[in-house]
Structure formats: C-alpha cells, structure tokens
Amino acid sequence: MSSAVLQRGFTEEAFAAFVAERNEPAWLAQLRTKAWQAFQHKPLPDRSQEEWNRTDIRGLRLESFALPLPTQQRADLPPSLLGEGLEPAGQLLAVDSFPARRRLDSQLQQQGVLFGALDELVSTHEGLLRPYLENPLVDPEADKFAALVAACWASGCLLYVPRNVKLSRPLHLFSVLSAGKTDIGRTLIVLEEGAEATVLAETASTDPHAPGLHCGTVEILVGPRANLRYVSLQDWGKGVWHFGHQKVRVAQDATLRWTVAALGSRLAKVNQHVVLADSGANAQVDGVMFAEGSQHLSYHTLQHHAAGGCTSDLLYKGALQDRARIVWRGMIRVDPDAQKTDGYQRNDNLMLSDEARVDSIPGLEIMADDVKCSHGATTGRVDDEMIFYAAARGFTRKEATRLIVAGFFQQVFDRITIEQVRTALAQTIARRVQEFKAH
C-alpha cells in the first residue's frame, strides 16, 4: 500500500491511493468517489439533530484513525462466542476489514451459493452483483458514516443463495478488530425465491480496552417465500466507536428472524430498518442489550410496512449497570396502502444501578385505517425483595442478581431457535453481571 494510506486521518491523498491500488471496475471506483465526496461535505452528526440528541459523539476524533490496511492473521485472536462447538457450512474470518480465512462446503458451491469476501466475488461475478451495489438498500448519503462505508469499504462479506437452495447448517462470519485500527465493513446477503439460510455474525476486539473505529452497513434482501435466520452479536472492545446502518427488505410471503445482541463498544449508534415490501411478509426482530461501565448503546429500529397483509413483531430488552446508558427508539410505520397490517413492538429495561440511564421511545406512524398496531415500553430497577428472597434460599447477592437478570432476558432467549446462540448470550451476560447494591 502507498505511504499515503498509512497516514492518520481520512485525507484525499489516502483515499486516492486506496482506490488506485484496489484494481476494481471503473463503475465501482466511480461509486466510491461519489460517496467520498458526500463524506467530505457532510458534517459529523450532533445533538441538534433529533436522531442524535441523546447521543454525544464530541469525543470522537476521526483524525486519530486511518483507512483500513491488510493485516496478517494474528495468533492472539479473541475466542468466538458463537463459533465454539459449531460445525458451520461455511466460515469467513475478517481481521481489520480484510479476509484472513474463508471456507464454504463444496456441495453448496456446486449449487451456486456464493459466500466470502465481497470485493473478491465482485471481480468474479460482476454481472450478478453490480445491480446490488449500484442500487444499495442503505442510502450512501444517509449521514457521514454511511458515506464513509460506501466510499471505503475494504473487503466486506457476501452471501448469495440461489432460488430454492436450502442450507441445512449455518454460516459463520467473524470480524475482529486490532488495537487502534479501523474496520469499515459492508455485508450483503441475498436470498432468492424459496431459499433458506442461517447466518451467525459476530464481532470482537483483540484488546478489550483499546480504541478502535467501526463503520459498517448490512444490506439483506429476502426473496419471495425465502426464509432467513440472522444473528448479529456486537461485542467490540470497550474502546471502540461503533456506527452502523442495517436494512432488510422482505418480499412476498418471506420470513425474517433477526436476533441482535449489543454487548460491546464504547459508544454504539445503530439504525436497524426492516421493510416489509410485499404482501405476506413476516419479520420477527429480537434484541438483547447489556451495558456496563460508561458504555453508551443507542439503537434505532424501524418496522416499515410498505405493503398490506404483513406482520412484524419486535422485542428488545436491555439491562445496564454502573454509569451506562441505553437509548432505544422504535417506530412502526404503516404506508397508506398497507391495510391488514399487524405490527407490534416492545422494549423492556432493567436497571442494575442508580447511576445508569435509559431512554425508551416507542412510536407509531400509521397512514392506513385497517391495521392492528401497538407498542409498549417499561423501565424498572431490581426489586430488593427479590434479592432478599433469593438470599434466604442460599444465594449470594451476586448469584441472586444474575438469576434475576437471566429471568429478565428469558423471554427473548425463548424466541431464539438456535441453542448455540441462546447459551452463548446467557453465559456471556451472566459473567458480566455485578452484585446489585441498593442505595
């Protein structure tokens, strides 16, 4: 790589060298250049904007990071929470944005399944993939971070499942970030008509406390009568700034089961958008958030009913201790023609500290008159009587607190059909729960 790329910050010289050395088609370089111009002109979001008025990123110094560079595979990779004991049909390990290992069962390759690094597969399947990159689900100019991803995604991940191909075993995607590095990731998942797949995606850092920057997009198209189970586990180190735009389009009679777990990062700001685009589309979205220390997790969800006769069901639960803060803002939007809509959202939060803070903001925007939509939100603290009840039966205060937290999340865990995911999330959260002490 050119020395210009090695300098800190996101400069014109660094971007020019980044594009020049990628050896990509001219149309893709043009898309990058247009997005880079948007990145240069757009200011960082601030609290004057409604979407950001509860999330303060004044501590972010973009100039202290640089464009991602290829990294040799490290021997000290963190353990995979979802990969332990897993026998996946395919795996992709990415370190600092670039693929370190990739594998896909030969039988699936023969059936036309594509799974691996997005940039490599674009070069070999340009005709198939070009339309998805030229017409992305995530607007490249949605904000400064979306523009950065569109301009500077380094490698990315692609899953393409042809019509009526059904994957019986999951695929595993593991993204790792080194200390002080930048991860700019782009994930594209396409399931054609009647296809089925399960994807387990997780992130981690080599140093649990070092600074880092992740900007990423996830774009998923679930074709007619297709079925996707997608698990996203965010477990970056506590020094990482995490910004993401995630959007799914669910077609006629298709089904999406999406589980989100937010455990890591210093600050996370994620937009999660599900579009029910055609009649009979169905989406179930489950979220688990656990924050500690001074973490700030901000997740904005949108269930967009663009067609009639669709169903969406969202359940987010968050627990937080110390001085952590969680912001959840959800919206169910029903278009005028989306009659016979059935939409529901709920957010529950458990406070394990008097210094923690939760902002829970559900909302409805309904422009049709024959719908069934509702929402709910609760926030409460651990009941001292529950601690006393458990202690009277031989539990320590810490064990009692863990028991209460486990029970709080059980409703979400029960909705997760993959035992590996249920166990990993429950064990990881249990290890982080501290003893509850009332003031």
C-alpha positions in Angstrom: 0.0 0.0 0.0 1.1 3.6 -0.7 2.5 5.5 2.2 -0.3 8.0 1.8 -2.7 5.4 3.1 -0.6 4.9 6.2 -1.1 8.4 7.5 -3.7 9.1 10.1 -7.0 10.7 9.2 -9.1 10.3 6.1 -7.5 12.5 3.6 -7.8 13.0 -0.2 -4.4 11.5 -0.7 -5.1 8.5 1.3 -8.4 7.9 -0.5 -6.9 8.3 -3.9 -4.2 5.7 -3.1 -6.8 3.4 -1.6 -8.9 3.4 -4.8 -5.9 3.3 -7.2 -4.5 0.1 -5.6 -7.7 -1.9 -5.5 -7.8 -2.8 -9.2 -11.6 -2.5 -9.3 -14.0 -1.9 -12.2 -14.4 1.7 -13.2 -18.1 1.8 -12.2 -17.2 0.7 -8.7 -14.5 3.3 -8.4 -17.0 6.0 -9.5 -19.4 4.9 -6.8 -16.7 5.2 -4.3 -15.7 8.6 -5.5 -19.2 9.9 -5.3 -19.6 8.6 -1.8 -16.3 10.1 -0.8 -17.4 13.5 -1.9 -20.5 13.1 0.3 -18.3 12.1 3.2 -16.1 15.1 2.8 -19.0 17.5 2.7 -21.2 16.1 5.4 -20.5 17.2 8.9 -20.4 14.8 11.8 -23.9 14.4 13.4 -24.5 16.4 16.5 -27.1 16.7 19.2 -29.0 19.5 17.3 -30.4 16.7 15.1 -33.4 14.8 16.6 -31.9 11.4 15.8 -28.7 12.3 17.7 -30.0 14.5 20.5 -29.4 11.7 23.1 -26.1 10.5 21.7 -23.0 12.7 22.2 -20.0 11.9 19.9 -18.0 15.1 20.6 -15.3 12.8 22.0 -14.8 11.1 18.6 -11.6 12.2 16.8 -11.8 10.7 13.2 -8.3 12.1 12.5 -6.8 9.6 15.0 -7.8 6.7 12.8 -6.9 5.7 9.3 -8.2 3.8 6.3 -8.0 0.0 6.9 -5.0 -1.9 5.8 -4.5 -5.6 5.2 -3.4 -7.3 8.4 -1.6 -10.6 8.7 -3.6 -13.2 10.6 -2.8 -12.9 14.3 -2.1 -15.7 16.7 -3.9 -13.9 19.5 -7.4 -13.7 18.0 -10.2 -13.5 20.6 -12.4 -16.5 21.2 -15.6 -16.7 19.1 -18.7 -16.8 21.3 -20.9 -18.2 18.6 -18.3 -20.4 16.9 -17.4 -22.7 19.8 -18.5 -26.2 19.0 -20.2 -25.0 15.8 -19.9 -27.0 12.6 -20.8 -24.4 10.0 -21.4 -24.9 6.3 -19.0 -22.0 5.7 -16.8 -19.6 7.6 -15.4 -16.1 6.9 -12.9 -14.6 9.3 -12.0 -10.9 8.7 -9.3 -9.1 10.6 -9.4 -5.3 10.4 -11.8 -5.4 7.4 -9.8 -7.9 5.3 -10.4 -11.7 5.0 -8.0 -14.0 6.8 -9.8 -17.3 6.3 -12.8 -18.3 4.2 -14.4 -21.6 3.5 -17.6 -23.0 2.0 -18.7 -26.6 1.6 -18.1 -27.8 -1.9 -21.7 -29.1 -2.2 -23.0 -25.6 -1.7 -20.5 -24.2 -4.2 -21.9 -26.7 -6.7 -25.4 -25.4 -6.0 -24.3 -21.9 -6.9 -24.1 -20.5 -3.3 -21.6 -17.6 -3.0 -20.0 -16.8 0.4 -16.9 -14.9 1.0 -15.2 -11.6 0.6 -17.4 -9.1 -1.2 -14.6 -7.4 -3.2 -13.2 -10.8 -4.4 -16.6 -12.0 -5.5 -17.5 -8.8 -7.3 -14.4 -9.4 -9.5 -15.6 -12.9 -10.5 -19.4 -12.3 -10.5 -19.6 -8.7 -11.7 -22.8 -9.1 -13.7 -24.6 -10.7 -10.8 -23.5 -8.3 -8.1 -23.3 -5.0 -9.9 -27.0 -4.1 -9.6 -27.0 -4.6 -5.8 -24.0 -2.2 -5.4 -25.4 0.4 -7.8 -28.8 0.3 -6.1 -28.0 -0.2 -2.4 -30.6 -0.6 0.3 -28.7 1.7 2.6 -28.5 5.3 1.3 -24.8 6.2 0.9 -25.6 9.7 1.8 -27.7 8.9 4.9 -25.1 10.5 7.1 -21.3 10.9 7.2 -20.7 7.4 8.5 -22.9 5.7 5.7 -20.9 7.8 3.2 -17.6 6.6 4.6 -18.7 3.0 4.3 -19.8 3.4 0.7 -16.5 5.1 -0.2 -14.0 3.0 1.8 -15.4 -0.5 2.5 -12.3 -2.6 2.2 -13.4 -6.2 1.7 -16.8 -6.9 3.1 -18.9 -10.1 3.2 -21.3 -11.6 0.6 -23.8 -14.4 0.9 -25.8 -15.2 -2.2 -28.2 -18.2 -2.1 -29.8 -19.1 -5.5 -33.5 -19.9 -5.9 -34.9 -22.8 -3.8 -31.5 -23.7 -2.3 -31.8 -24.5 1.4 -28.8 -24.5 3.7 -29.2 -27.1 6.5 -26.2 -25.8 8.5 -25.4 -22.2 9.5 -22.8 -19.9 8.0 -20.4 -18.1 10.4 -19.0 -14.6 10.0 -16.4 -13.4 12.5 -15.0 -9.8 12.3 -12.0 -9.0 14.5 -10.6 -5.5 15.2 -7.0 -4.9 16.3 -6.0 -2.2 18.8 -6.2 1.3 17.3 -7.4 0.0 13.9 -10.3 0.8 11.7 -12.9 -1.7 10.4 -15.1 -0.5 7.5 -17.3 -3.4 6.7 -20.1 -4.0 4.2 -22.3 -7.0 4.4 -24.6 -8.0 1.5 -26.9 -11.0 1.8 -29.2 -12.1 -1.0 -31.7 -15.0 -0.8 -33.5 -15.7 -4.0 -37.0 -17.1 -4.1 -37.6 -20.1 -1.9 -34.1 -20.1 -0.5 -33.3 -20.7 3.2 -30.2 -19.9 5.3 -29.0 -19.2 8.8 -26.2 -16.6 9.3 -24.3 -16.1 12.6 -22.3 -12.9 12.5 -20.2 -11.6 15.4 -17.6 -9.0 16.2 -14.8 -8.8 18.7 -11.6 -7.0 19.5 -8.1 -8.3 20.2 -7.7 -5.9 23.1 -10.9 -5.4 25.2 -9.9 -1.8 26.2 -8.0 -0.4 23.2 -9.5 2.3 21.0 -10.9 1.5 17.6 -13.4 2.6 14.9 -16.0 0.5 13.2 -18.3 1.9 10.5 -20.5 -0.7 8.7 -23.6 -1.4 6.7 -25.7 -4.6 6.5 -28.0 -5.0 3.5 -30.2 -8.0 3.2 -32.7 -9.0 0.5 -35.1 -11.9 1.4 -36.8 -13.0 -1.7 -40.3 -14.3 -2.2 -41.1 -17.3 0.1 -37.5 -17.3 1.3 -36.5 -17.8 5.0 -33.6 -16.2 6.7 -32.4 -16.5 10.3 -29.8 -13.8 11.0 -27.9 -13.4 14.3 -25.8 -10.3 14.9 -23.6 -10.3 18.0 -21.8 -7.0 18.6 -19.0 -7.5 21.2 -16.4 -4.9 20.2 -13.9 -3.9 22.9 -14.9 -1.1 25.3 -12.8 1.5 23.5 -14.4 1.1 20.0 -16.7 3.6 18.4 -19.4 1.6 16.5 -21.6 3.1 13.8 -23.9 1.0 11.7 -26.8 1.2 9.2 -28.7 -2.1 8.8 -31.6 -2.6 6.4 -33.6 -5.6 5.3 -36.1 -5.9 2.5 -38.6 -8.8 3.0 -40.5 -9.9 -0.1 -43.8 -11.7 -0.6 -44.6 -14.5 1.9 -40.9 -14.4 3.1 -39.8 -14.8 6.7 -37.1 -13.0 8.6 -35.9 -14.0 12.1 -33.4 -11.4 13.3 -31.6 -11.5 16.6 -29.4 -8.6 17.7 -27.1 -8.7 20.7 -25.4 -5.5 21.7 -22.7 -6.1 24.4 -19.6 -4.2 23.4 -18.2 -0.9 22.2 -17.5 2.4 23.9 -20.4 4.0 22.0 -22.7 2.4 19.5 -25.2 4.2 17.2 -27.1 1.7 15.0 -30.1 2.2 12.7 -31.9 -1.1 12.1 -34.6 -0.9 9.4 -36.9 -3.7 8.2 -39.0 -3.1 5.2 -42.0 -5.4 4.7 -42.2 -4.8 0.9 -44.8 -7.3 -0.3 -47.9 -9.0 0.9 -47.5 -11.8 3.4 -44.0 -10.7 4.5 -43.2 -11.6 8.1 -40.5 -10.3 10.4 -39.5 -11.1 14.0 -36.8 -9.0 15.5 -35.3 -9.7 18.9 -32.8 -7.6 20.7 -30.6 -8.1 23.8 -28.6 -5.2 25.2 -26.3 -5.2 28.2 -24.3 -2.2 29.1 -21.7 -1.6 31.9 -19.1 1.0 32.9 -19.7 4.2 30.9 -20.9 2.4 27.7 -23.5 4.2 25.6 -25.7 2.0 23.3 -28.1 3.7 21.0 -30.3 1.6 18.8 -33.0 3.0 16.5 -35.4 0.5 14.9 -37.9 0.9 12.2 -40.6 -1.6 11.1 -41.8 -0.2 7.8 -45.0 -1.8 6.5 -44.9 -0.8 2.8 -47.5 -3.5 1.7 -50.7 -4.9 3.2 -51.1 -8.2 5.0 -47.7 -8.2 6.6 -46.7 -9.0 10.2 -43.9 -7.6 12.3 -43.0 -8.4 15.9 -40.1 -6.6 17.7 -38.9 -7.3 21.3 -35.9 -5.5 22.7 -34.7 -6.0 26.2 -31.9 -4.1 27.9 -30.1 -4.3 31.2 -27.4 -1.9 32.4 -25.2 -1.3 35.4 -22.6 1.2 36.7 -23.0 4.6 34.7 -24.0 3.0 31.4 -26.7 4.4 29.2 -29.1 2.8 26.7 -31.1 4.6 24.1 -33.8 2.7 22.2 -36.0 4.5 19.8 -38.5 2.4 17.8 -41.1 3.2 15.1 -43.7 1.2 13.3 -44.5 3.0 10.0 -47.6 1.9 8.0 -48.0 3.2 4.5 -51.4 4.2 3.1 -51.8 1.0 1.1 -50.6 -1.3 3.8 -54.0 -2.4 5.0 -54.4 -5.5 7.2 -51.1 -4.7 8.9 -50.2 -6.5 12.2 -47.3 -4.7 13.9 -46.1 -4.9 17.5 -43.0 -3.6 19.3 -41.9 -3.7 22.9 -38.9 -2.5 24.9 -38.2 -3.5 28.5 -35.2 -2.3 30.6 -33.7 -3.5 33.9 -31.7 -1.0 35.9 -28.9 -2.6 38.0 -27.5 0.8 39.2 -29.0 4.1 40.4 -26.5 5.9 38.1 -27.5 4.1 34.9 -29.9 5.8 32.5 -32.4 4.5 29.9 -34.2 6.5 27.2 -37.0 4.3 25.7 -39.0 6.0 22.9 -41.6 3.8 21.0 -43.7 5.3 18.3 -46.3 4.7 15.7 -46.8 6.4 12.3 -49.9 4.9 10.8 -51.4 6.1 7.5 -53.8 3.2 6.9 -57.1 2.6 8.6 -57.4 -1.2 8.8 -54.5 -2.2 11.0 -53.6 -3.7 14.3 -50.5 -1.9 15.7 -49.4 -1.4 19.3 -46.3 -0.8 21.3 -45.1 -0.8 24.9 -42.1 0.1 27.0 -41.1 -0.5 30.6 -38.1 0.5 32.8 -37.6 -0.7 36.3 -34.9 -1.5 38.9 -34.1 -4.8 40.6 -36.6 -5.3 43.5 -34.9 -5.6 46.9 -37.4 -8.1 47.9 -36.4 -10.4 45.0 -32.7 -10.2 46.2 -33.8 -11.0 49.8 -36.0 -13.9 48.6 -33.1 -15.5 46.7 -30.6 -14.8 49.6 -32.9 -16.5 52.0 -32.6 -19.6 49.9 -28.8 -19.7 50.0 -27.9 -17.4 47.0 -25.2 -14.7 47.4 -26.3 -11.2 46.3 -24.3 -11.6 43.1 -25.8 -15.0 42.3 -29.2 -13.5 43.0 -28.6 -10.6 40.7 -27.5 -13.0 37.9 -30.6 -15.1 38.5 -32.9 -12.0 38.1 -31.1 -10.8 35.0 -31.3 -14.3 33.4 -35.1 -14.4 34.1 -35.5 -10.9 32.7 -33.9 -11.9 29.4 -35.5 -15.3 29.2 -38.5 -14.1 27.1 -36.0 -13.1 24.4 -34.0 -16.3 24.7 -37.1 -18.3 24.3 -37.7 -16.8 20.9 -34.2 -17.7 19.7 -34.4 -21.1 17.9 -30.7 -21.7 17.8 -29.5 -23.3 21.1 -25.8 -22.3 20.4 -26.9 -18.6 20.4 -29.1 -18.9 23.5 -26.3 -20.5 25.5 -23.6 -18.1 24.4 -25.6 -15.0 25.1 -26.8 -16.2 28.5 -23.3 -17.2 29.6 -21.7 -14.0 28.4 -24.2 -11.7 30.1 -24.0 -13.8 33.3 -20.2 -13.3 33.5 -20.6 -9.5 33.3 -23.4 -9.0 35.9 -22.2 -7.4 39.1 -23.7 -7.7 42.5 -26.7 -5.4 42.9 -26.5 -3.0 45.8 -29.4 -0.7 46.7 -28.6 2.8 47.8 
